[in-house]
Amino acid sequence: MQSGLRFASVAIKYAEGYIVAAQPLYETEKTINTIGDQVLAAWITCIVLTSLAAIAVYLLIRKIDSGKTL
C-alpha cells in the first residue's frame, strides 16, 4: 500500500468478528480542491469587478464635479 493514501471506512461487528469496508478519498479530495479553485476564481473576479466599478464611480463623480462652476 502506498504511503499517504486515505480511506473512508466502516466496520460492522457480527457474532464471529467484523466486516470492514473502505473507499479511497482521492475523488472526494479532488472534488474539494476543484471547488476551492472555483471559489478562489470567483472571489478574485468579484474583487476585480468591484475595483473597476469603484474606479468608474470615482471618475464619474470627478467629471461631474469638474463641470460645476463656482
Helices and strands as residue ranges (DSSP letters): E 7-14, E 17-24, H 26-66
